[in-house]
Amino acid sequence: MKTIRIGIIGGGLMGREMASAFARWCALTDVTVRPVLTAVADLNPATLAWFDAIPSCTQKTTDYHQLLANPEVDVVYVAVPHNLHEKLYCDVLAAGKDLFAEKPFGIDLASARRILDAVRKSGRFVRCSSEMPFFPGAQRAFELARAGSFGRVLEVVSGFHHSSDLDPTKAANWKRLNALCGEGGVLNDLGMHACHIPLRLGWRPSRLFAQLQKGYPQRPDGKGGLTNCDTWDNAMVHSWIRVGDHDVPMRLEMKRLAPGATNSWFIEILGTDGGVRYSTADTKALWLFERGKEQFWKRTDLGFGTPFKTVTGGIFEPGFADVIQQMWAAYLMEREGQLNGRFGCATPEEALATHEIFAAALQSQANGSVVSL
Ligand SMILES: NC(=O)c1ccc[n+]([C@@H]2O[C@H](COP(=O)([O-])OP(=O)(O)OC[C@H]3O[C@@H](n4cnc5c(N)ncnc54)[C@H](O)[C@@H]3O)[C@@H](O)[C@H]2O)c1
């Protein structure tokens, strides 16, 4: 296998998730590349110490510029708060490295436009992290929709729910502050998850109406006091998309206040002849609608039908860590020109398209109006 040397900037929640995916790369059986973590940069020395467990990671620095100057780094993955995306992504490109970076790819639409501009000028291979479509159920929904299996599409629902903001005692972090998360709040946080498959199918809203809600205005600051939280926590975006010759309603749901939900990604596509429902809340269950003399919703238990084959038994169930690894396989294999028709990671253009949706949703909320894109 060809070795690709990776540097991580931001070793928090996602930085460590990615490092763990590299550590069990031997699970993959049909890839020609192998990521090796060589460097990590994070402001927090305690976070850097976690990477002591990875022997290949020889550079640990609090200054990301040192990582960018390291010739032993081919690809840089960046997972930092949204207010830093534009600066860091552009610095990575200016250093002549390929980039895999977290959504939402800039704190707002203007920032996303400048990032896309820098990506195009750089000529580097760049993709945006979005792992949920790599679940086997999501792949099946995508392939069925792409093949036009549902007859005339009647409606689409795509979303991501969790409920961790329901707990008022949970300390605030940067994701609850507009200055760091962006004015889009939950749209910036969860929007790419809801938009990735629709956008890949060419289902871009032409008009939308948004309902946004805030959560608790104050939370513990983790130091004994309280801090103000000003981000939108829930977003419902009611839109029109064009599928074939028809205008079709599509609802995008992004919620951090969804009672009982923990990281539930879901999609539902209903048509005149068929339909599909899939949610990671019931990871294995794929529901398919069939219209015949009678109408049926059929359920099947999916196994480990991931795009990139693994040693994992075919009937075993996949999880978050698996789809993160699948997403990396897609990034690295596409970089080698070996995706071979498999599902590719979100593109910078798709990331920009999500920001166009978020900006329209904010405008809709502010004016109580339907906004054309
Ligand atoms: N794909 C997903 O499922 C998913 C899930 C969660 C978060 N995210 C995205 O990942 C990104 C990071 O989120 P997170 O949850 O990992 O955040 P986090 O707060 O857990 O980690 C961010 C890390 O960045 C570090 N950092 C901040 N400024 C830095 C700088 N100048 N140089 C180096 N390191 C710096 C912090 O010390 C921290 O360790 C965001 O864009 C977020 O939207 C994606």
Ligand as a Chemical Component Dictionary entry (heavy atoms), coordinates in Angstrom:
data_LIG
# 
_chem_comp.id                   LIG 
_chem_comp.type                 NON-POLYMER 
_chem_comp.pdbx_formal_charge   0 
_chem_comp.three_letter_code    LIG 
# 
loop_
_chem_comp_atom.comp_id 
_chem_comp_atom.atom_id 
_chem_comp_atom.alt_atom_id 
_chem_comp_atom.type_symbol 
_chem_comp_atom.charge 
_chem_comp_atom.model_Cartn_x 
_chem_comp_atom.model_Cartn_y 
_chem_comp_atom.model_Cartn_z 
_chem_comp_atom.pdbx_ordinal 
LIG N1  N1  N 0  -18.230 15.388 10.836 1  
LIG C1  C1  C 0  -18.802 15.351 12.025 2  
LIG O1  O1  O 0  -19.598 14.465 12.324 3  
LIG C2  C2  C 0  -18.448 16.391 13.046 4  
LIG C3  C3  C 0  -18.781 16.200 14.401 5  
LIG C4  C4  C 0  -18.398 17.190 15.321 6  
LIG C5  C5  C 0  -17.734 18.324 14.869 7  
LIG N2  N2  N 1  -17.449 18.472 13.548 8  
LIG C6  C6  C 0  -16.728 19.668 13.045 9  
LIG O2  O2  O 0  -15.351 19.529 13.417 10 
LIG C7  C7  C 0  -14.798 20.803 13.698 11 
LIG C8  C8  C 0  -14.214 20.754 15.098 12 
LIG O3  O3  O 0  -15.228 20.342 15.998 13 
LIG P1  P1  P 0  -14.868 19.467 17.298 14 
LIG O4  O4  O 0  -16.176 18.971 17.821 15 
LIG O5  O5  O -1 -13.790 18.495 16.997 16 
LIG O6  O6  O 0  -14.343 20.640 18.234 17 
LIG P2  P2  P 0  -13.446 20.523 19.572 18 
LIG O7  O7  O 0  -13.709 21.773 20.317 19 
LIG O8  O8  O 0  -13.657 19.197 20.235 20 
LIG O9  O9  O 0  -11.962 20.526 18.989 21 
LIG C9  C9  C 0  -11.399 21.655 18.372 22 
LIG C10 C10 C 0  -9.917  21.634 18.688 23 
LIG O10 O10 O 0  -9.291  22.687 17.947 24 
LIG C11 C11 C 0  -8.241  23.175 18.767 25 
LIG N3  N3  N 0  -7.838  24.495 18.266 26 
LIG C12 C12 C 0  -8.487  25.663 18.386 27 
LIG N4  N4  N 0  -7.776  26.650 17.798 28 
LIG C13 C13 C 0  -6.669  26.064 17.286 29 
LIG C14 C14 C 0  -5.538  26.565 16.572 30 
LIG N5  N5  N 0  -5.399  27.863 16.248 31 
LIG N6  N6  N 0  -4.555  25.689 16.230 32 
LIG C15 C15 C 0  -4.671  24.370 16.547 33 
LIG N7  N7  N 0  -5.708  23.849 17.229 34 
LIG C16 C16 C 0  -6.695  24.703 17.595 35 
LIG C17 C17 C 0  -8.837  23.183 20.161 36 
LIG O11 O11 O 0  -7.830  23.248 21.157 37 
LIG C18 C18 C 0  -9.599  21.881 20.167 38 
LIG O12 O12 O 0  -8.834  20.798 20.674 39 
LIG C19 C19 C 0  -15.919 21.809 13.478 40 
LIG O13 O13 O 0  -15.825 22.334 12.187 41 
LIG C20 C20 C 0  -17.186 20.981 13.633 42 
LIG O14 O14 O 0  -18.285 21.502 12.916 43 
LIG C21 C21 C 0  -17.775 17.522 12.640 44 
# 
loop_
_chem_comp_bond.comp_id 
_chem_comp_bond.atom_id_1 
_chem_comp_bond.atom_id_2 
_chem_comp_bond.value_order 
_chem_comp_bond.pdbx_ordinal 
LIG N1  C1  SING 1  
LIG C1  O1  DOUB 2  
LIG C1  C2  SING 3  
LIG C2  C3  SING 4  
LIG C2  C21 DOUB 5  
LIG C3  C4  DOUB 6  
LIG C4  C5  SING 7  
LIG C5  N2  DOUB 8  
LIG N2  C6  SING 9  
LIG N2  C21 SING 10 
LIG C6  O2  SING 11 
LIG C6  C20 SING 12 
LIG O2  C7  SING 13 
LIG C7  C8  SING 14 
LIG C7  C19 SING 15 
LIG C8  O3  SING 16 
LIG O3  P1  SING 17 
LIG P1  O4  DOUB 18 
LIG P1  O5  SING 19 
LIG P1  O6  SING 20 
LIG O6  P2  SING 21 
LIG P2  O7  DOUB 22 
LIG P2  O8  SING 23 
LIG P2  O9  SING 24 
LIG O9  C9  SING 25 
LIG C9  C10 SING 26 
LIG C10 O10 SING 27 
LIG C10 C18 SING 28 
LIG O10 C11 SING 29 
LIG C11 N3  SING 30 
LIG C11 C17 SING 31 
LIG N3  C12 SING 32 
LIG N3  C16 SING 33 
LIG C12 N4  DOUB 34 
LIG N4  C13 SING 35 
LIG C13 C14 SING 36 
LIG C13 C16 DOUB 37 
LIG C14 N5  SING 38 
LIG C14 N6  DOUB 39 
LIG N6  C15 SING 40 
LIG C15 N7  DOUB 41 
LIG N7  C16 SING 42 
LIG C17 O11 SING 43 
LIG C17 C18 SING 44 
LIG C18 O12 SING 45 
LIG C19 O13 SING 46 
LIG C19 C20 SING 47 
LIG C20 O14 SING 48 
# 
